[in-house]
Amino acid sequence: MPELPEVEVVRRGLERWVSGRTIADVEVCHPRAIRRHTAGAADFAARLRGLRLGAARRRGKYLWLPVTGGGPAAQTAAEGIAPIVTPSVTHGLAVLAHLGMSGQLLVQPQDAPDEKHLRIRIRFADTVTPAPAGAEGTELRFVDQRTFGGLSLHDTVPGDPDQLPDAIAHIARDPLDPAFDDAAFHTALRRRRTTVKRALLDQTLISGVGNIYADEALWRSRLHYDRPTATLTRPRTAELLGHVRDVMNAALAVGGTSFDSLYVNVNGESGYFDRSLDAYGREDEPCRRCGAPIRRRPWMNRSSYFCPRCQRPPRA
């Protein structure tokens, strides 16, 4: 599943190619892609038509586009907000995207052949709001082979400066967010009475960290995945957070981690960080630090990769 760096790469692409454009039409090609919009495909398309997409934003693995303008048919999706037709006021709505296991948001020329697993097509009215340079004649496509992801329209949290969709209000800030509170994270970590990898994957505690980058940060920190969080001192937590950030920033620099064609940015380009992984996916290969063979263990229907010498398991 895409993790924070992959989603951030997509967010940057949306910011470059899509933000600021006005939606002309929406075509839903598969109902599962809008299954969270219970009113159905026609209603989803009608509410988005005529809206202008704002700056692309992200929290953890979720990204969204606040919308402005539009007519009453679009605005009434936000409960308690009276319809007001003005292009300069945000009406408390955002388009939320979740990529799931294989979702892609692709910016394609309008005449490009449809992808085999095309689920949603969004066309733009570039005569209403000019497209960014180089984006003329393009459309946004949501492509999803496994149909676990999708788009949905939500009210935003009242007064939230990021116009956060209410559906993800429970998601914690991620470690690359300037507002992330390291001290509060350490306090919450100690109170959880769990193990360190479980904590890193708890999206209500810290968002955006998935299996790959958790294993990488733990390897760099020399921490075993089953280390109890109650044993982590404040300096040890600070060191772990530093490695989480370093791993994510390194992945961002090369466009995220790609193991197959499913992980791409909005232009269909894959990332290359998988070539730099120190632990994940390296079973039986020598640890780059001590030379011991990397081990893999089943863990919560996934796998954990670690060095048995550098990352000693906790004492029973």
VEXKEPA-377077 format. One record per atom (N, C-alpha, C, O): residue in three letters; x, z, y. Coordinates in steps of 0.02 Angstrom, whole numbers, plus 50000, padded with zeros to 5 digits. Layout:
BEGIN
alaXZY ...
% end
This chain:
BEGIN
met500425000049940 met500005000050000 met500445000050062 met500945003650065 pro500274996050113 pro500664996050175 pro500715003050205 pro500225006850205 glu501295004650231 glu501405011150263 glu501505010050338 glu501425004450362 leu501665015350374 leu501695014950447 leu502105009050473 leu501845005450516 pro502715007850450 pro503095002250478 pro502754995550470 pro502754991450516 glu502454994350411 glu502104987950401 glu501514987350449 glu501404981950478 val501134992750457 val500544992450501 val500764991750574 val500434988350613 glu501314994950593 glu501564994450661 glu501794987250676 glu501694984850732 val502094983950628 val502294976950638 val501674972750650 val501684968350693 val501134973950613 val500514970250623 val500224971850692 val499984967350727 arg500244978250712 arg499984980150778 arg500344976450834 arg500024974050881 arg500994975950828 arg501384972450879 arg501194965050881 arg501174962050935 gly501064962250823 gly500844955250822 gly500164954350854 gly500064949550892 leu499694958850840 leu499034958450872 leu499094959250948 leu498754955750986 glu499534963850969 glu499634964851040 glu499874958351074 glu499674956651129 arg500304954851039 arg500594948751067 arg500094942951066 arg500064939251115 trp499714942051013 trp499324936051003 trp498574936651014 trp498234931651025 val498314942851012 val497584943751011 val497314947951069 val496784946351096 ser497674953251089 ser497414957751141 ser497264953851205 ser497644949551227 gly496684955651234 gly496474952451296 gly496034946351287 gly495764943751336 arg495944944051226 arg495534938051214 arg494804939951201 arg494664945451177 thr494364935451217 thr493644936551210 thr493394933251145 thr493564927551130 ile493004936951108 ile492744934551044 ile492174929551055 ile491684931151089 ala492244923551027 ala491724918551032 ala491244918950973 ala490644918250981 asp491534920050914 asp491114920150854 asp491474923750798 asp492094924050798 val491094926450752 val491364929950693 val491024927150631 val490414926650629 glu491424925350582 glu491164922950518 glu491384927650463 glu491984928450451 val490914930850430 val491064935250374 val491004931250309 val490454928950292 cys491554930350275 cys491574926150214 cys491464930250151 cys491314927350098 his491534936750155 his491434941050096 his491154947750119 his491464951050162 pro490584949850092 pro490254955950118 pro490664962250109 pro490584967050148 arg491104962550059 arg491494968650048 arg491974970050106 arg492164975750118 ala492154964950143 ala492624965850198 ala492314969550257 ala492674972050300 ile491634969950259 ile491304973750312 ile490824978850281 ile490314980550311 arg490994981250221 arg490544985750185 arg490414992250222 arg489904995450211 arg490874994250267 arg490765000350306 arg490264999350362 arg490035004150393 his490094993050376 his489584991450426 his488924990350389 his488774984750368 thr488534995650382 thr487954995450338 thr487404990750361 thr486964988950321 ala487414988750424 ala486884984250449 ala487004977050427 ala486564972850436 gly487574975550398 gly487674968950369 gly488084964250412 gly488264965750469 ala488224958450383 ala488674953550414 ala488404950750479 ala488774950150528 ala487764948950480 ala487474945850540 ala487504950750598 ala487654948750655 asp487344957050585 asp487364962150638 asp488084963250662 asp488194963950722 phe488554963450616 phe489264964450634 phe489494958850680 phe489814960050731 ala489334952650662 ala489534946950703 ala489194947150772 ala489514945650822 ala488544948850773 ala488174948950837 ala488444954150884 ala488474952950945 arg488634959850858 arg488894965250901 arg489574963550931 arg489734965750986 leu489974959650895 leu490644958050920 leu490644951950966 leu491094951351008 arg490154947750959 arg490154941550998 arg490144943051074 arg489714946751097 gly490614940151110 gly490644941151183 gly491064946951206 gly491174947851266 leu491314951051158 leu491724956751177 leu492454954551187 leu492684949751157 arg492794958251231 arg493504956851244 arg493924962251210 arg493794968251217 leu494424960051172 leu494844964651135 leu495374967751181 leu495694964351221 gly495444974351176 gly495934977951216 gly496604978351181 gly496734974751133 ala497024982751206 ala497694983651178 ala497664986351107 ala497304991151093 ala498034983251061 ala498044985450992 ala498384992250987 ala498904993451017 arg498074996750947 arg498325003550941 arg498355005550868 arg498045002350825 arg498735010850854 arg498845012850784 arg498915020350780 arg499195023550824 arg498665023150725 arg498805030050706 arg498935029950631 arg498495028450591 gly499545031750612 gly499725031450541 gly499635024350514 gly499915019650541 lys499245023650461 lys499135017250429 lys498535013450455 lys498375008050431 tyr498185016350505 tyr497595013250533 tyr497765009950599 tyr498175012550638 leu497455004150613 leu497535001150679 leu496854999050704 leu496394997750665 trp496794998750770 trp496144997050799 trp496244993450865 trp496774993750897 leu495704990050886 leu495684986350949 leu495074988750987 leu494514987150968 pro495154992551041 pro494574994351083 pro494274987951111 pro494634983051122 val493634988051124 val493294982151151 val492954983851216 val492734989551227 thr492914978951261 thr492584979751326 thr492114974051337 thr492154968751306 gly491644975251384 gly491184969951404 gly490644968751353 gly490494972951311 gly490364962651356 gly489834960851309 gly489144962751335 gly489084965951388 gly488644960751298 gly487954962151318 gly487674968051281 gly488024971251242 pro487034969551293 pro486714975451262 pro486734975451186 pro486774980751156 ala486714969551155 ala486714969351082 ala487354972351053 ala487344975250999 ala487894971651089 ala488524974451066 ala488574981851083 ala488814985851043 gln488354983551143 gln488474990351167 gln488054995551132 gln488265001351129 thr487474993851107 thr487044998851076 thr487325001551011 thr487035006150982 ala487874998850987 ala488185001750927 ala488485008550943 ala488575012650898 ala488625009851007 ala488885016351026 ala488305020951043 ala487975019951094 glu488175025851002 glu487595030151010 glu487625033951076 glu488145036651095 gly487075034151109 gly487025038051170 gly487305034751232 gly487285037751286 ile487555028651227 ile487815025051285 ile487325019551303 ile487195014951264 ala487055019951363 ala486565015051385 ala486895008251396 ala487465008051420 pro486565002751378 pro486844996151389 pro486964994651463 pro486504995051503 ile487584993051481 ile487754991151549 ile488184984951544 ile488724985051513 val487964979551574 val488324973251569 val488854972851624 val488704971251681 thr489464974451606 thr490034973951653 thr490664973151612 thr490764976851564 pro491084968451630 pro491684967251590 pro492244972251601 pro492754971951566 ser492164976851648 ser492724981151666 ser492654988251639 ser493074992551653 val492124989651600 val492004996351576 val492034996351500 val491724992151467 thr492415001051472 thr492445001751400 thr491835005551376 thr491675010951402 his491485002851328 his490855005651306 his490915009951243 his490445010451204 gly491495012951234 gly491565017451178 gly491545014251110 gly491285017251063 leu491815008151104 leu491815004651041 leu492515002251023 leu492925000851068 ala492655001850960 ala493304999150937 ala493214995850870 ala492814998050828 val493584990550859 val493624987250794 val494194990450755 val494774990150776 leu494024993550700 leu494514997050658 leu494704992750599 leu494274989950566 ala495354992150587 ala495604988250530 ala495964992750481 ala496394996750500 his495784992150418 his496154995550365 his496384990250316 his495964986550290 leu497034989750304 leu497304984350263 leu497224985450188 leu497294980850149 gly497084991750168 gly497004993050097 gly497634991450059 gly498184992850083 met497564988550000 met498144986949959 met498464980349977 met499064979449971 ser498054975550000 ser498314968750008 ser498054965150070 ser498134959150076 gly497754968850117 gly497464965650175 gly497984962850222 gly498514965850233 gln497844956950251 gln498274953750300 gln497854951650360 gln497294949250352 leu498114952550419 leu497824949750480 leu498284944050502 leu498854945250522 leu498024938050499 leu498434932150513 leu498164928450573 leu497564927350579 val498604926450618 val498434922050674 val498614915050652 val499194913450641 gln498104910850647 gln498204904150621 gln497894898950669 gln497414900450705 pro498174892850670 pro497834887350706 pro497134886350678 pro497014887150618 gln496664884650722 gln495974883950700 gln495894878650645 gln495434879150604 asp496324873550645 asp496254868250596 asp496684869450534 asp496724865050491 ala497004875350528 ala497394876750468 ala496924877750408 ala496374880350416 pro497134875650349 pro496714876450289 pro496554883950278 pro496964888250291 asp495954885250254 asp495754892150239 asp496174894950182 asp496314891450133 glu496364901250188 glu496704904650134 glu496214905850077 glu495614906350087 lys496484906350016 lys496054907349957 lys495634913649963 lys495064913849941 his495924918949992 his495574925349995 his495374927150066 his495384932950086 leu495184922050106 leu494944923150174 leu494294927050171 leu493824925150137 arg494254932750209 arg493664936950208 arg493284936950275 arg492674937150276 ile493654936750330 ile493344936850396 ile493734932150442 ile494354931950440 arg493364928250483 arg493674923850532 arg493404925750601 arg492804926350610 ile493854926650649 ile493654928150718 ile493924922750763 ile494524921650768 arg493454919150796 arg493644913950843 arg493604916650914 arg493224921250928 phe493994913650958 phe494044916151027 phe493794911051078 phe493834904951068 ala493524913751132 ala493284909651188 ala493834909351241 ala493814912951290 asp494324905051230 asp494904904951274 asp494754901951342 asp495164902251388 thr494164898951349 thr493954896651416 thr493694902351458 thr493654901851519 val493514907951425 val493264913851461 val493854918251483 val493904919951541 thr494274919851437 thr494904923551452 thr495474919551421 thr495484918651361 pro495934917051461 pro496474912851435 pro496874916251380 pro496994922351382 ala497064912351330 ala497474915051275 ala498184916251298 ala498414912951345 pro498544920951267 pro499254921851283 pro499634915351271 pro499424911151231 ala500194914651304 ala500594908551296 ala500774907451223 ala501024911951190 gly500634901551199 gly500784899951129 gly500224901351081 gly500254899351023 ala499694904951105 ala499144906851060 ala498534902251067 ala498034903251033 glu498584897351110 glu498014892951121 glu497814889451056 glu498234887151018 gly497164889151044 gly496914885650985 gly497004889450920 gly496974886550866 thr497134896050925 thr497214900050864 thr496614904550853 thr496224905750899 glu496544907050792 glu496024911750775 glu496324917350733 glu496884916750707 leu495954922850727 leu496184928550688 leu495814928550621 leu495204927950619 arg496194929150567 arg495904929250500 arg496094935650463 arg496664937950465 phe495604938550430 phe495734944150385 phe495714941450315 phe495204939050291 val496284941950281 val496374939450213 val496524945350168 val496944949450184 asp496174945750111 asp496264951650069 asp496124949749996 asp495544948549977 gln496644949349957 gln496574947349887 gln496174952349847 gln495744950449807 arg496304958849857 arg495984963949815 arg495364967149846 arg495034971249814 thr495204965249906 thr494604967349942 thr494524974949948 thr493964977549948 phe495084978649952 phe495044985849964 phe495044987450039 phe494844992950059 gly495274982750080 gly495294983850152 gly494664981150186 gly494184979150153 gly494684980950253 gly494114978250289 gly494144979850363 gly494574983450387 leu493654976950399 leu493564978250470 leu492904981950479 leu492434980850441 ser492864986150530 ser492244989650545 ser492224991250620 ser492734991350654 leu491624992450645 leu491514993850716 leu491285001050722 leu490825003250689 his491625004850767 his491485011950773 his491445014250845 his491735011250890 asp491075019750855 asp491115023350918 asp491815026250925 asp492145027650875 thr492035027150986 thr492675030450998 thr492565037751016 thr492025039551040 val493065041851004 val493015048951019 val492955049851095 val493395047551131 pro492425053151119 pro492325053851192 pro492935057051226 pro493175062351205 gly493175053751277 gly493715056551317 gly494405055551288 gly494905057451319 asp494455052651228 asp495115051751198 asp495495046251235 asp495235040751243 pro496105047651258 pro496475042651297 pro496665036451257 pro496775031151286 asp496705037051191 asp496875031351149 asp496265027651124 asp496325022751086 gln495665029951144 gln495035027051121 gln495015026851044 gln494885021651013 leu495165032551015 leu495205033350942 leu494515032450911 leu494045035750932 pro494445028150860 pro493805027650825 pro493625034250792 pro494055037650763 asp492985036150796 asp492785042650770 asp492875043150694 asp492935048650667 ala492895037450660 ala492965037550587 ala493645040050564 ala493725042050507 ile494135039950609 ile494805042250590 ile495035048050634 ile495635049150643 ala494565051650661 ala494735057350705 ala495105062850666 ala495455066850696 his495025062950600 his495345068150559 his496065066350542 his496425070550515 ile496285060350556 ile496955058150538 ile497455061150588 ile497375060650648 ala497975064250561 ala498485067450603 ala498905062150639 ala498905056250619 arg499245064150691 arg499715059650724 arg500295058250678 arg500445062150632 asp500635052750689 asp501195050850647 asp501855052850680 asp501865054050740 pro502395053150642 pro503025055750669 pro503345051450723 pro503805053750757 leu503125045150731 leu503385040950785 leu502965041450848 leu503145038550899 asp502415045150845 asp501985046250903 asp502325051150950 asp502515056650929 pro502415049451015 pro502725054151062 pro502375060851066 pro502685065851084 ala501725061051049 ala501345067251053 ala501375071250988 ala501055076550984 phe501745068950938 phe501805072750876 phe502165079350891 phe502675079550925 asp501875084850865 asp502135091550879 asp502535094050819 asp502255096050768 asp503205093950825 asp503635095850769 asp503535103250749 asp503525104850690 ala503475107550799 ala503405114750785 ala502745116150749 ala502725120050701 ala502205112850772 ala501555113850739 ala501565111150668 ala501255113950623 phe501925105650658 phe501985102850591 phe502335107750544 phe502105108750488 his502875110850567 his503225115550525 his502775121450506 his502775123650449 thr502405124050555 thr501965129650542 thr501435127750490 thr501295131550444 ala501135121850499 ala500615119550453 ala500905118250384 ala500585119550333 leu501515115650382 leu501855114250319 leu501945120550278 leu501815120650218 arg502175125850310 arg502295132150276 arg501635135250250 arg501635138650199 arg501095134050286 arg500455137050267 arg500115133350209 arg499685136250176 arg500315127150196 arg499955123150146 arg500045125650075 arg499605124550033 arg500595129050060 arg500725131449993 arg500675125649942 arg500325126049892 thr501045120349957 thr501045114549914 thr501775112349905 thr502225116149922 thr501885106449880 thr502565103849873 thr502705098649927 thr502235096049958 val503335097349939 val503525093650000 val503265086449999 val503045083950051 lys503295083049942 lys503055076249942 lys502295075849950 lys502035071549985 arg501935080449918 arg501205080649929 arg501045081650002 arg500585078550029 ala501435085850036 ala501325087150107 ala501455080850148 ala501075079350195 leu501985077250132 leu502145071150170 leu501615065850163 leu501515061750208 leu501255065850107 leu500735060850096 leu500045063250118 leu499555059550111 asp499995069350144 asp499365072050168 asp499245069450238 asp499565071650286 gln498775064750245 gln498665061350309 gln498335065850361 gln498295063950419 thr498085071650341 thr497815076350390 thr498365080950418 thr498245084750465 leu498955080550388 leu499525084550410 leu500025080250449 leu500265082250502 ile500185074550421 ile500635069650452 ile500415062850427 ile500355061950366 ser500315058150470 ser500045051650448 ser500595046350445 ser501125046950476 gly500445041150408 gly500875035350406 gly501405035350352 gly501715030150339 val501525041050320 val502045041550269 val501725040250201 val501255043650182 gly501975035350166 gly501735033850099 gly502275035050047 gly502785038050061 asn502155032649987 asn502585034049931 asn503305031549941 asn503785035149926 ile503375025549967 ile504045022649974 ile504465026650023 ile505015028850006 tyr504195027650083 tyr504605030950135 tyr504665038450123 tyr505145041450147 ala504195041450087 ala504285048450068 ala504895049150022 ala505305053550032 asp504935044849971 asp505515045149926 asp506165043949963 asp506675047149950 glu506155039250010 glu506765037650048 glu506985043550092 glu507575045250095 ala506495046550127 ala506665052250171 ala506895058250130 ala507345061850151 leu506585059450073 leu506785065050030 leu507495063950002 leu507885068749997 trp507655057749985 trp508335056349961 trp508845057850016 trp509355060950003 arg508695055450076 arg509155056650131 arg509225064150147 arg509755066450167 ser508675067850136 ser508685075050150 ser508955079250093 ser509045085250100 arg509085076050035 arg509295079449974 arg508785084549951 arg508965089949927 leu508155082949958 leu507605087349938 leu507245084349877 leu507095078449876 his507115088549828 his506715086449770 his505985086149791 his505755090149831 tyr505625081249762 tyr504925080249782 tyr504475086249766 tyr503955087049797 asp504675090449718 asp504275096249700 asp504495102749735 asp504285108149716 arg504925102149785 arg505135108149822 arg504535111149858 arg504185107649894 pro504405117749848 pro503835120949882 pro503935120849959 pro504475122249984 thr503405119249994 thr503455119050067 thr503585125950097 thr503875126450151 ala503375131250062 ala503485137950089 ala504215139850092 ala504395144650126 thr504655136050058 thr505365137550058 thr505745133850113 thr506345134950121 leu505405129650151 leu505745125650202 leu505825129750266 leu505335132250293 thr506435130250289 thr506565133650352 thr506435128750409 thr506345122750398 arg506405131250470 arg506285126850527 arg506825121550534 arg506665115750545 pro507485123250527 pro507995118050530 pro507925112850475 pro508055106950486 arg507715115050415 arg507635110350359 arg507055105550372 arg507095099650356 thr506515108150401 thr505955103850419 thr506155098850472 thr505975093050469 ala506545101250522 ala506775096750575 ala507215091250546 ala507165085450568 glu507635092950498 glu508065087950466 glu507645082850429 glu507765076850433 leu507135085250392 leu506695080750354 leu506335075950401 leu506315069950389 leu506055078650455 leu505705074350503 leu506175069150533 leu505985063450545 gly506785071250546 gly507275066450573 gly507395060750525 gly507455054950547 his507445062250461 his507555056950412 his506925052550404 his506985046550395 val506335055550407 val505715051550405 val505725046550461 val505585040650451 arg505885048750521 arg505895044350579 arg506445038950572 arg506335033150589 asp507025041050548 asp507575036150540 asp507385030650491 asp507515024750503 val507075032550434 val506875027650384 val506355022850413 val506405016850403 met505865025650448 met505335021350476 met505605016750530 met505425010850532 asn506045019350573 asn506325015050625 asn506765009550596 asn506775003950621 ala507125011150542 ala507535006050509 ala507095000650479 ala507264994750482 ala506535002650449 ala506074997750420 ala505754993550475 ala505674987450466 leu505574996650530 leu505284992850586 leu505754987550612 leu505544982150631 ala506404989150613 ala506894984550640 ala506934978050602 ala507134972850629 val506734978250537 val506764972150496 val506064969950474 val506004965650430 gly505554972750503 gly504874970350489 gly504524973650432 gly504054970750405 gly504744979650411 gly504404983150357 gly504684981350289 gly505184977850283 thr504354983950237 thr504564983050168 thr504114977950134 thr503504978550137 ser504394972950103 ser503994967950068 ser504234967149996 ser504814965549985 phe503794968349948 phe503954967249879 phe503614960949852 phe503794958349799 asp503134958349889 asp502814952049870 asp502484949149933 asp502564951749988 ser502134943749923 ser501854940049980 ser501264943650013 ser501014941250064 leu501054949249985 leu500464952650013 leu500634956550077 leu500184957850117 tyr501264958350087 tyr501444962250146 tyr501754957650198 tyr502344956050194 val501354955550246 val501594950850296 val501344952950365 val500864956750370 asn501674950450417 asn501424951850484 asn500914946450504 asn500724942450462 val500704946450566 val500154941950584 val500344934650582 val499904930350586 asn500974933150576 asn501194926150571 asn501404924350500 asn501684918950489 gly501264928750452 gly501414927150383 gly502134928150363 gly502354925450312 glu502524931950403 glu503224933050388 glu503314939850352 glu503034944850374 ser503704939950299 ser503814945950260 ser504394950050290 ser504824947350324 gly504384956650275 gly504934960950296 gly505494961050245 gly505424958250191 tyr506044964150263 tyr506624963950220 tyr506924970850207 tyr507484971250182 phe506574976250223 phe506874982850215 phe506964984750141 phe507354989250126 asp506604981450096 asp506674983050025 asp507394982050001 asp507604984949951 arg507784978050037 arg508474976950018 arg508914982950037 arg509484983350015 ser508654987550077 ser509044993250100 ser508814999850071 ser509055005050092 leu508364999650022 leu508105005849994 leu508635009549954 leu509035006449918 asp508645016149962 asp509145020249928 asp508875023449864 asp509275025049819 ala508225024549859 ala507945027949801 ala507375023949769 ala507395022449709 tyr506875022249809 tyr506265019149782 tyr506425012649745 tyr506765008249772 gly506165012049684 gly506245005949645 gly506935004949616 gly507074999449591 arg507365010049617 arg508055009249594 arg508195013249530 arg508745015749520 glu507705013749487 glu507795017449424 glu508405015049386 glu508495009049376 asp508835019849364 asp509435018649325 asp510005015449364 asp510555014549337 glu509895013749427 glu510435011349469 glu510815017249497 glu510525022649505 pro511465016449512 pro511855022249536 pro511645024449605 pro511515020449650 cys511605031049614 cys511475033949679 cys512035031749727 cys512625032049710 arg511835029449786 arg512335026949834 arg512765032549862 arg513265031249895 arg512575038849848 arg512945044549875 arg513415047649823 arg513985049149839 cys513165048549762 cys513575052049712 cys513695048049648 cys514115050049607 gly513345042549639 gly513455038349581 gly513025039949520 gly513025036049473 ala512665045549521 ala512215047149465 ala511635042249462 ala511415039749514 pro511385040649402 pro510835035749398 pro510195038649429 pro510005044349416 ile509865034549468 ile509225036449499 ile508705037149444 ile508665032949398 arg508295042349448 arg507775043549398 arg507085042049428 arg506965042549488 arg506625040249383 arg505925039349402 arg505495043949359 arg505595044349299 arg505025047349392 arg504565051749357 arg503845050149377 arg503725048749436 pro503375050249330 pro502665049449349 pro502455054949396 pro502645060749387 trp502075053149446 trp501885058049497 trp501225055949529 trp501205050949566 met500685059649516 met500035058449546 met499825051049541 met499645047949591 asn499845048249481 asn499665041249468 asn500135036349503 asn499975030449511 arg500715038749525 arg501215034549556 arg501885036149522 arg501905038749467 ser502425034549557 ser503085036349533 ser503485039549588 ser503395037949647 ser503915044149570 ser504405047049616 ser505105045149593 ser505275045949535 tyr505495042649640 tyr506195040749626 tyr506645045849661 tyr506545047449720 phe507155048249625 phe507585053349654 phe508255053449617 phe508325050649563 cys508745056649648 cys509395057549616 cys509415064449585 cys509325069449620 pro509515065049520 pro509505071649487 pro510085076149508 pro510055082249498 arg510605073149536 arg511175077249557 arg511115079349630 arg511235085149647 cys510925074749674 cys510865076349746 cys510215080049762 cys510185083849810 gln509695078849722 gln509045081749736 gln508855086349677 gln508445084449635 arg509135092049675 arg509025096649620 arg508315099149619 arg508035100849671 pro507995099349560 pro507315101949555 pro507295109349571 pro507785112849559 pro506735111849597 pro506695119049612 pro506695123149549 pro506485120849495 arg506945129149555 arg506955133649497 arg506255135849480 arg505845137149525 ala506105136249417 ala505435138249395 ala505305145549412 ala504765148149397 
% end
